[in-house]
Amino acid sequence: MKKFKALIYVRLRASVSDAPGNAVMNNTHRVAPKLKSNLLRIGKCIDYWFEAKDYETAEKELYLLSDRLLANTVVEDWSYELNETEETGIGNISNSNAGTSKHHIFD
């Protein structure tokens, strides 16, 4: 088995209203007053580490997973980056700091 890392990007389609994105955009001037916001849309990026017998299998299965489970294809588009790796992801990414921020602005 070969090891893979995928980043799956899920975004609302341009024709779909993004109320959370609009709310965040309308408040960007409070944090970054020197920027003029034109558009802000909120999506998600999924970090996925997995194993498959070869690249072709990994790509085929990742396509199905993205299209059938990770994105709501009625209102979202998706894309991904797929790379073979030597790492498993275990120990590289942690949820142990969930809810914390390294930025003083959020203190």
NUTIBA-393028 format. One line per 2 residues: number of its first residue (from 1); their letters; for each residue y, x negated, z negated of N, C-alpha, C. Coordinates in nm, 4 decimals. Each point is the difference from the previous one (the first is absolute). Layout:
residues N
NUM	A	Y X Z Y X Z Y X Z ~ ...
This chain:
residues 107
1	MK	-0.1188 -0.0845 0.0000 0.1188 0.0845 0.0000 0.1246 -0.0886 0.0000 ~ 0.0996 0.0454 0.0723 0.1282 -0.0694 0.0044 0.1007 0.0765 -0.0847
3	KF	0.0987 -0.0725 -0.0522 0.1014 0.0605 -0.0853 0.1265 0.0238 0.0822 ~ 0.0665 0.1128 -0.0294 0.1199 0.0386 0.0729 0.1072 0.0497 -0.0964
5	KA	0.1231 -0.0146 0.0445 0.1138 0.0588 -0.0694 0.0774 0.0807 0.1033 ~ 0.0316 0.1231 -0.0356 0.0790 0.0854 0.0881 0.1228 0.0488 -0.0752
7	LI	0.1094 0.0086 0.0723 0.1192 0.0682 -0.0484 0.0168 0.1209 0.0894 ~ -0.0091 0.1180 -0.0586 0.0127 0.1244 0.0761 0.1363 0.0592 -0.0327
9	YV	0.0786 0.0227 0.1050 0.1342 0.0559 -0.0155 -0.0036 0.1470 0.0407 ~ 0.0454 0.0865 -0.0888 0.0028 0.1436 0.0274 0.1455 0.0449 -0.0110
11	RL	0.0484 0.0647 0.1068 0.1392 0.0431 0.0055 0.0082 0.1443 0.0462 ~ 0.0990 0.0703 -0.0522 0.0256 0.1345 0.0500 0.0448 -0.0087 0.1448
13	RA	-0.0422 0.0942 0.0803 0.0462 0.0052 0.1383 0.1495 0.0244 0.0016 ~ 0.0663 -0.0479 0.1034 0.1457 0.0110 0.0099 0.0472 0.1455 -0.0066
15	SV	-0.0822 0.0910 0.0492 0.0388 0.1415 0.0026 -0.0164 0.0700 -0.1351 ~ -0.0567 -0.0685 -0.0984 -0.0263 0.0598 -0.1317 0.1096 -0.0401 -0.0975
17	SD	0.0551 0.0981 -0.0693 0.1044 -0.0261 -0.0986 -0.0568 -0.0803 -0.1169 ~ 0.0770 -0.0958 -0.0466 -0.0408 -0.0852 -0.1117 0.0956 0.0208 -0.1168
19	AP	-0.0215 0.1065 -0.0768 0.0878 0.0328 -0.1128 0.0075 -0.1135 -0.1027 ~ -0.1132 -0.0621 -0.0402 0.0119 -0.1117 -0.0944 0.0803 -0.1165 0.0579
21	GN	-0.0218 -0.0301 0.1267 0.0754 -0.1072 0.0646 0.1482 0.0299 0.0048 ~ 0.0349 0.1250 0.0290 0.1410 0.0396 0.0024 0.0630 -0.0126 -0.1384
23	AV	-0.0735 0.0394 -0.1029 0.0526 -0.0094 -0.1373 0.0247 -0.1455 -0.0382 ~ -0.0929 -0.0875 0.0340 0.0188 -0.1422 -0.0306 0.1172 -0.0556 0.0805
25	MN	0.0053 0.0320 0.1303 0.1078 -0.0505 0.0839 0.1370 0.0435 -0.0525 ~ 0.0087 0.1233 -0.0454 0.1281 0.0511 -0.0489 0.0466 -0.0691 -0.1278
27	NT	-0.0883 -0.0769 -0.0626 0.0369 -0.0710 -0.1219 -0.0005 -0.1516 0.0150 ~ -0.0253 -0.0501 0.1188 -0.0037 -0.1454 0.0190 0.1345 -0.0650 -0.0309
29	HR	0.1075 0.0721 0.0233 0.1333 -0.0572 -0.0243 0.0231 -0.0328 -0.1479 ~ -0.0744 0.0631 -0.0877 0.0143 -0.0277 -0.1437 -0.0551 -0.1369 -0.0369
31	VA	-0.1051 -0.0422 0.0701 -0.0629 -0.1286 -0.0287 0.0550 -0.1089 0.0916 ~ 0.0258 0.0345 0.1254 0.0474 -0.0972 0.0989 0.1238 0.0560 0.0706
33	PK	0.1139 0.0006 -0.0677 0.1196 0.0649 0.0541 0.0559 -0.0641 0.1268 ~ -0.0397 -0.1220 0.0312 0.0523 -0.0673 0.1184 -0.0820 0.0308 0.1256
35	LK	-0.1047 0.0779 -0.0145 -0.0811 0.0397 0.1145 0.0369 0.1406 0.0436 ~ -0.0054 0.0241 0.1292 0.0224 0.1341 0.0548 -0.1348 0.0507 0.0515
37	SN	-0.0590 0.0924 -0.0704 -0.1328 0.0512 0.0363 0.0086 0.0966 0.1168 ~ -0.0843 -0.0205 0.0980 -0.0085 0.0892 0.1151 -0.1277 0.0839 -0.0017
39	LL	-0.1090 -0.0606 -0.0425 -0.1279 0.0710 -0.0034 -0.0916 -0.0700 -0.0985 ~ -0.0700 0.0772 -0.0800 -0.0988 -0.0534 -0.0921 -0.1153 0.0997 -0.0023
41	RI	-0.1188 -0.0471 0.0295 -0.1185 0.0854 -0.0018 -0.1033 -0.0660 -0.0903 ~ -0.0670 0.0799 -0.0785 -0.0986 -0.0521 -0.0938 -0.1400 0.0229 0.0570
43	GK	-0.0764 -0.1061 0.0005 -0.1385 0.0070 0.0451 -0.0883 -0.0663 -0.1045 ~ -0.1169 -0.0440 0.0433 -0.0876 -0.0714 -0.0922 -0.0691 -0.1128 0.0743
45	CI	-0.0304 -0.1029 -0.0751 -0.0739 -0.1142 0.0521 -0.1238 -0.0154 -0.0881 ~ -0.1150 0.0032 0.0613 -0.1260 -0.0070 -0.0737 -0.0620 -0.1374 0.0230
47	DY	-0.0237 -0.0717 -0.1088 -0.0660 -0.1303 0.0011 -0.1496 0.0262 -0.0160 ~ -0.0801 -0.0369 0.0989 -0.1430 0.0338 -0.0051 -0.0837 -0.1242 0.0309
49	WF	-0.0810 -0.0392 -0.0948 -0.0901 -0.1145 0.0139 -0.1416 0.0551 0.0106 ~ -0.0770 -0.0457 0.0989 -0.1341 0.0542 0.0195 -0.0872 -0.0983 0.0771
51	EA	-0.1269 0.0347 0.0134 -0.0944 -0.0825 0.0748 -0.0633 0.0828 0.1109 ~ -0.0302 -0.0669 0.1100 -0.0676 0.0628 0.1138 -0.0800 -0.1078 0.0720
53	KD	-0.0934 0.0420 0.0842 -0.0866 -0.0987 0.0650 0.0735 -0.0855 0.1027 ~ 0.1058 0.0554 0.0631 0.0780 -0.0770 0.0970 0.1364 0.0667 0.0203
55	YE	0.0869 -0.0670 0.0763 0.1361 0.0492 0.0197 0.0007 0.1340 0.0722 ~ -0.0851 0.0155 0.0996 -0.0041 0.1245 0.0772 -0.0363 0.1193 -0.0879
57	TA	-0.0973 -0.0184 -0.0880 -0.0382 0.1069 -0.0929 0.1137 0.0293 -0.0970 ~ 0.0613 -0.1052 -0.0517 0.1119 0.0178 -0.0936 0.1122 0.0789 0.0659
59	EK	0.0331 -0.0336 0.1233 0.1092 0.0673 0.0699 -0.0337 0.1467 0.0290 ~ -0.1208 0.0252 0.0444 -0.0424 0.1370 0.0308 0.0010 0.0878 -0.1250
61	EL	-0.0559 -0.0501 -0.1080 -0.0077 0.0774 -0.1236 0.1378 0.0170 -0.0648 ~ 0.0837 -0.1034 0.0075 0.1350 0.0097 -0.0548 0.0814 0.1041 0.0770
63	YL	-0.0195 0.0063 0.1300 0.0670 0.1021 0.0811 -0.0382 0.1396 -0.0495 ~ -0.1298 0.0241 -0.0176 -0.0469 0.1304 -0.0478 0.0542 0.0312 -0.1390
65	LS	-0.0044 -0.0981 -0.0891 0.0490 0.0183 -0.1365 0.1488 0.0350 -0.0004 ~ 0.0782 -0.0724 0.0789 0.1436 0.0246 0.0066 0.0301 0.1374 0.0564
67	DR	-0.0688 0.0363 0.1069 0.0281 0.1244 0.0707 -0.0517 0.1242 -0.0725 ~ -0.1092 -0.0149 -0.0731 -0.0621 0.1171 -0.0626 0.0252 0.0137 -0.1497
69	LL	0.0388 -0.1090 -0.0675 0.0140 0.0073 -0.1454 0.1361 -0.0458 -0.0518 ~ 0.0480 -0.1128 0.0481 0.1189 -0.0605 -0.0588 0.1308 0.0615 0.0473
71	AN	0.0005 0.0613 0.1173 0.1216 0.0621 0.0523 -0.0244 0.1472 0.0278 ~ 0.1019 0.0791 -0.0211 -0.0022 0.1408 0.0396 0.0558 0.0035 0.1420
73	TV	-0.0879 -0.0002 0.0985 0.0427 -0.0168 0.1391 0.0775 0.1189 0.0559 ~ 0.0137 0.1057 -0.0769 0.0846 0.1110 0.0420 0.1469 -0.0414 -0.0084
75	VE	0.0358 -0.0762 -0.1032 0.1397 -0.0370 -0.0219 0.0237 -0.1505 -0.0092 ~ -0.1072 -0.0819 0.0018 0.0154 -0.1439 -0.0177 -0.0618 -0.0775 0.1157
77	DW	0.0606 -0.1138 0.0287 -0.0563 -0.0988 0.0914 -0.0469 -0.1176 -0.0835 ~ -0.0901 -0.0789 0.0531 -0.0495 -0.1145 -0.0742 -0.0247 -0.1162 0.0957
79	SY	-0.0004 -0.1174 -0.0571 -0.0366 -0.1218 0.0712 -0.0575 -0.0951 -0.1028 ~ -0.0624 -0.1059 0.0459 -0.0545 -0.0954 -0.0964 -0.0003 -0.1412 0.0557
81	EL	-0.0063 -0.0938 -0.0924 -0.0223 -0.1407 0.0286 -0.1349 -0.0337 -0.0608 ~ -0.0864 -0.0621 0.0761 -0.1344 -0.0331 -0.0479 -0.0228 -0.1494 0.0179
83	NE	-0.0403 -0.0656 -0.1075 -0.0265 -0.1435 0.0042 -0.1281 -0.0331 -0.0727 ~ -0.0742 -0.0932 0.0565 -0.1162 -0.0528 -0.0691 0.0507 -0.0967 -0.1062
85	TE	-0.0664 -0.0042 -0.1147 0.0444 -0.0832 -0.1111 -0.1207 -0.0595 -0.0706 ~ 0.0238 -0.0964 -0.0816 -0.1055 -0.0568 -0.0843 0.0039 0.0616 -0.1396
87	ET	0.1075 0.0729 -0.0293 0.0198 0.0563 -0.1329 -0.0539 0.1422 -0.0078 ~ -0.0280 0.0439 -0.1216 -0.0487 0.1363 -0.0210 0.1106 0.0943 -0.0425
89	GI	0.1138 -0.0551 -0.0406 0.1071 0.0825 -0.0538 -0.0127 0.0178 -0.1496 ~ -0.1192 -0.0128 -0.0508 -0.0221 0.0152 -0.1441 0.0642 -0.1184 -0.0704
91	GN	0.0877 0.0296 -0.0943 0.0688 -0.1051 -0.0728 0.1308 -0.0397 0.0652 ~ 0.0228 0.0412 0.1237 0.1237 -0.0353 0.0695 0.1084 0.1048 -0.0194
93	IS	-0.0406 0.1221 -0.0182 0.0941 0.1104 -0.0151 -0.0363 0.0729 -0.1276 ~ 0.1002 0.0361 -0.0767 -0.0271 0.0627 -0.1286 0.0877 0.1218 -0.0204
95	NS	-0.0532 0.0985 -0.0666 0.0784 0.1161 -0.0417 0.0429 -0.0148 -0.1452 ~ -0.0249 -0.1175 -0.0597 0.0277 -0.0179 -0.1425 0.1485 0.0029 -0.0314
97	NA	0.0853 -0.0206 0.1007 0.1434 0.0037 -0.0270 0.0635 0.1288 0.0515 ~ -0.0797 0.1012 0.0203 0.0529 0.1282 0.0471 0.1053 0.0512 -0.0976
99	GT	0.1078 0.0479 0.0551 0.1067 0.0551 -0.0828 0.0983 -0.1035 -0.0505 ~ -0.0185 -0.1251 0.0404 0.0938 -0.1036 -0.0415 0.0830 -0.0433 0.1191
101	SK	0.1112 -0.0598 -0.0272 0.0874 -0.0476 0.1060 0.0481 -0.1400 -0.0328 ~ 0.0119 -0.0821 0.1017 0.0534 -0.1346 -0.0191 0.1512 -0.0019 0.0222
103	HH	0.0571 0.1140 0.0318 0.1411 0.0065 0.0310 0.0795 0.0517 -0.1184 ~ 0.1023 -0.0726 -0.0385 0.0802 0.0370 -0.1166 0.0711 0.1333 0.0198
105	IF	0.0219 0.0399 0.1227 0.0725 0.1256 0.0247 -0.0754 0.1212 -0.0554 ~ -0.1319 -0.0137 -0.0147 -0.0811 0.1110 -0.0480 -0.0266 -0.0059 -0.1490
107	D	0.0546 -0.1011 -0.0676 -0.0208 -0.0118 -0.1443 0.0771 0.1049 -0.0763
